């Protein structure tokens, strides 16, 4: 993990595969080969990245599910990063991010 933290260190943006929650990734989706929002938050916080953008989300998720996923991820940032907070967003078709 240290080599990944070093690679991402102080980047402006980390676009991260977060198809599921940590709970799903550790149980029913354990062998799917995707990451989760908790790992994304951990990488972003430790590497001091300014913006985490979650992508490759579960295709069966409704807009309401994705809104909750985003809010839950932002709560994780508050709990884990404290004062070293950073922006979190969810990728969408046509999205542009200014750096």
Backbone bond lengths (Angstrom), bond angles and torsions (degrees), N, CA, C in turn:
res aa  C-N    CA-C-N  psi(-1)  N-CA   C-N-CA  omega(-1)  CA-C   N-CA-C  phi
1 X - - - 1.444 - - 1.529 111.28 -
2 X 1.328 117.57 -32.21 1.462 120.77 -179.19 1.519 112.38 -60.27
3 X 1.327 117.39 -36.97 1.462 119.30 179.89 1.530 110.98 -67.46
4 X 1.329 117.53 -34.46 1.464 120.42 176.36 1.522 111.12 -69.28
5 X 1.300 116.83 -41.95 1.466 121.12 177.60 1.527 109.29 -59.80
6 X 1.310 116.58 -44.08 1.459 120.89 178.30 1.529 111.21 -62.64
7 X 1.321 116.73 -42.05 1.459 121.45 -179.79 1.530 111.48 -62.28
8 X 1.338 117.16 -41.86 1.463 121.98 -178.32 1.522 113.56 -83.36
9 X 1.311 118.17 -8.41 1.453 123.44 -169.37 1.527 113.62 -47.86
10 X 1.333 113.25 122.61 1.468 123.77 174.97 1.524 114.78 59.29
11 X 1.314 116.61 23.63 1.470 120.00 175.18 1.534 108.91 -67.52
12 X 1.299 115.98 155.58 1.462 119.91 176.49 1.521 110.77 -75.91
13 X 1.342 116.26 -32.29 1.455 120.81 -173.04 1.525 110.77 -144.38
14 X 1.320 116.23 137.35 1.460 122.63 171.98 1.522 107.21 -123.56
15 X 1.335 116.12 115.07 1.457 121.64 175.56 1.520 106.07 -95.16
16 X 1.331 116.26 118.55 1.457 121.09 -165.14 1.521 112.43 -128.95
17 X 1.331 116.24 130.86 1.463 123.34 174.91 1.523 108.87 -66.15
18 X 1.322 115.64 114.54 1.465 120.39 179.87 1.520 108.55 -137.68
19 X 1.310 115.39 66.30 1.462 119.28 -174.27 1.522 112.59 -65.64
20 X 1.309 117.25 -22.76 1.460 117.94 -175.20 1.521 111.29 -148.02
21 X 1.317 114.27 176.09 1.457 120.81 174.86 1.532 109.16 -77.18
22 X 1.306 116.22 165.66 1.460 119.86 176.68 1.527 110.71 -61.51
23 X 1.327 116.46 -40.74 1.476 120.39 -179.25 1.530 111.16 -59.34
24 X 1.330 117.11 -44.86 1.470 119.94 178.01 1.522 111.28 -67.17
25 X 1.337 116.78 -40.54 1.467 120.74 -178.77 1.528 111.57 -64.68
26 X 1.306 116.83 -28.04 1.464 120.80 -178.89 1.534 112.59 -90.39
27 X 1.335 116.28 -6.39 1.470 118.78 -176.99 1.532 110.84 -129.31
28 X 1.308 116.92 -97.15 1.471 121.43 -170.26 1.533 114.49 -68.63
29 X 1.326 117.67 -20.85 1.467 120.49 -179.41 1.532 111.38 -116.19
30 X 1.317 115.80 23.77 1.462 122.49 -174.38 1.527 113.24 -55.70
31 X 1.311 117.75 -37.94 1.463 120.46 -174.96 1.533 113.28 -104.11
32 X 1.315 117.62 22.25 1.458 121.00 -178.17 1.527 112.98 -81.40
33 X 1.319 118.24 -19.36 1.463 121.10 178.07 1.519 115.02 84.41
34 X 1.319 117.34 17.08 1.461 121.40 179.04 1.514 109.69 -114.28
35 X 1.313 115.43 161.56 1.449 120.07 178.26 1.525 109.83 -94.36
36 X 1.324 116.02 -167.52 1.452 120.33 -176.55 1.524 111.00 -145.43
37 X 1.321 115.61 171.04 1.453 120.57 -175.54 1.529 113.41 -65.76
38 X 1.302 118.98 -34.51 1.463 121.70 179.74 1.526 111.22 -62.86
39 X 1.323 117.45 -45.09 1.471 121.02 178.02 1.530 109.90 -63.83
40 X 1.334 116.77 -40.43 1.468 120.71 177.60 1.517 111.72 -59.76
41 X 1.311 117.21 -44.51 1.462 121.39 178.17 1.532 110.18 -63.94
42 X 1.315 116.74 -43.16 1.465 120.62 -179.79 1.531 111.08 -62.06
43 X 1.319 117.95 -48.18 1.473 121.13 177.80 1.521 110.96 -58.76
44 X 1.322 116.02 -47.61 1.460 121.20 -175.99 1.521 110.90 -62.13
45 X 1.316 116.57 -44.45 1.469 121.37 -179.48 1.518 110.92 -65.23
46 X 1.319 117.31 -49.04 1.470 120.65 -176.72 1.526 112.40 -67.58
47 X 1.323 117.41 -32.74 1.466 120.84 -179.16 1.527 112.06 -89.01
48 X 1.322 116.72 -1.50 1.466 121.95 179.52 1.525 112.14 56.74
49 X 1.333 114.86 45.87 1.460 122.27 176.93 1.528 107.75 -83.05
50 X 1.323 117.04 147.72 1.456 120.72 -176.27 1.514 115.98 -84.16
51 X 1.335 117.52 -24.05 1.470 119.99 -174.12 1.532 108.82 -149.83
52 X 1.304 115.71 126.00 1.461 123.04 175.15 1.521 108.33 -105.37
53 X 1.326 116.40 121.85 1.462 121.38 176.45 1.527 108.05 -115.44
54 X 1.313 116.19 117.28 1.456 122.27 -178.04 1.524 109.66 -86.61
55 X 1.330 116.66 134.60 1.460 120.62 178.56 1.518 110.33 -140.00
56 X 1.315 116.08 178.53 1.464 124.82 -178.94 1.521 109.82 58.12
57 X 1.317 114.34 48.00 1.451 121.91 -176.46 1.524 110.79 -78.60
58 X 1.302 116.54 161.13 1.460 122.01 -177.63 1.527 110.03 -57.27
59 X 1.334 118.20 120.62 1.462 120.70 -174.45 1.528 114.75 -66.78
60 X 1.304 118.02 -15.21 1.471 118.85 178.21 1.530 112.12 -88.74
61 X 1.323 117.43 0.55 1.463 121.45 -179.19 1.522 111.06 -71.73
62 X 1.307 115.76 136.24 1.469 121.28 173.80 1.530 108.67 -82.13
63 X 1.323 116.72 169.54 1.462 120.25 175.81 1.526 110.49 -58.72
64 X 1.315 116.98 -38.71 1.467 121.04 178.68 1.529 110.67 -65.29
65 X 1.334 117.07 -40.11 1.464 120.81 177.03 1.528 110.46 -60.97
66 X 1.336 116.20 -43.67 1.467 120.47 -179.34 1.525 111.63 -67.61
67 X 1.330 117.07 -37.88 1.467 120.08 176.04 1.527 110.64 -61.16
68 X 1.327 116.47 -43.51 1.475 120.45 178.42 1.523 110.66 -65.52
69 X 1.330 116.92 -41.54 1.468 121.87 178.47 1.533 110.19 -59.18
70 X 1.327 116.33 -42.89 1.464 120.76 178.55 1.524 110.69 -65.16
71 X 1.320 117.52 -46.60 1.463 120.36 179.58 1.527 111.49 -63.03
72 X 1.322 117.26 -41.71 1.467 120.70 177.48 1.529 110.96 -63.14
73 X 1.323 116.85 -39.10 1.469 120.53 178.99 1.523 110.22 -66.33
74 X 1.311 117.09 -40.57 1.477 120.21 177.58 1.523 110.95 -64.12
75 X 1.331 117.71 -34.84 1.465 120.92 175.40 1.532 110.28 -64.78
76 X 1.344 116.72 -39.07 1.467 120.24 175.91 1.522 110.93 -59.78
77 X 1.331 116.62 -40.61 1.466 120.73 178.30 1.521 109.88 -59.83
78 X 1.314 116.59 -46.03 1.463 120.70 179.58 1.526 111.00 -59.90
79 X 1.328 116.40 -42.69 1.465 120.54 -179.37 1.527 113.06 -71.09
80 X 1.326 117.19 -39.32 1.460 121.17 -172.47 1.522 113.79 -92.52
81 X 1.314 117.30 -37.16 1.457 120.04 -172.46 1.523 113.04 -96.95
82 X 1.312 117.20 -23.31 1.455 120.21 179.43 1.514 112.06 57.85
83 X 1.324 116.30 -122.51 1.462 121.46 -178.57 1.524 112.66 -72.91
84 X 1.329 118.08 -16.61 1.470 121.57 179.41 1.531 109.57 -89.81
85 X 1.318 115.71 41.27 1.455 121.46 -176.32 1.526 111.69 -63.93
86 X 1.322 115.77 161.08 1.454 122.42 179.49 1.520 108.78 -148.48
87 X 1.310 115.90 165.03 1.463 121.95 -179.18 1.528 109.62 -76.54
88 X 1.342 115.99 143.26 1.466 122.04 175.34 1.527 108.12 -130.34
89 X 1.326 115.79 132.90 1.459 120.67 175.92 1.522 109.02 -140.49
90 X 1.325 114.94 168.94 1.463 121.95 176.02 1.518 107.52 -114.56
91 X 1.319 116.47 131.85 1.460 121.51 179.39 1.523 110.74 -65.31
92 X 1.316 115.01 147.60 1.459 120.75 175.88 1.526 108.33 -145.70
93 X 1.298 117.01 160.80 1.459 121.49 -179.76 1.524 110.00 -56.65
94 X 1.318 116.26 131.34 1.460 122.16 177.49 1.505 114.69 79.31
95 X 1.305 118.56 2.97 1.461 121.68 -177.48 1.524 110.38 -65.98
96 X 1.322 115.86 138.17 1.450 122.36 173.75 1.508 108.19 -123.88
97 X 1.322 117.11 139.47 1.460 121.92 -179.47 1.515 107.96 -122.08
98 X 1.321 116.20 122.26 1.464 121.37 175.94 1.513 108.89 -81.73
99 X 1.313 115.86 132.28 1.468 120.63 178.11 1.501 110.61 -108.66
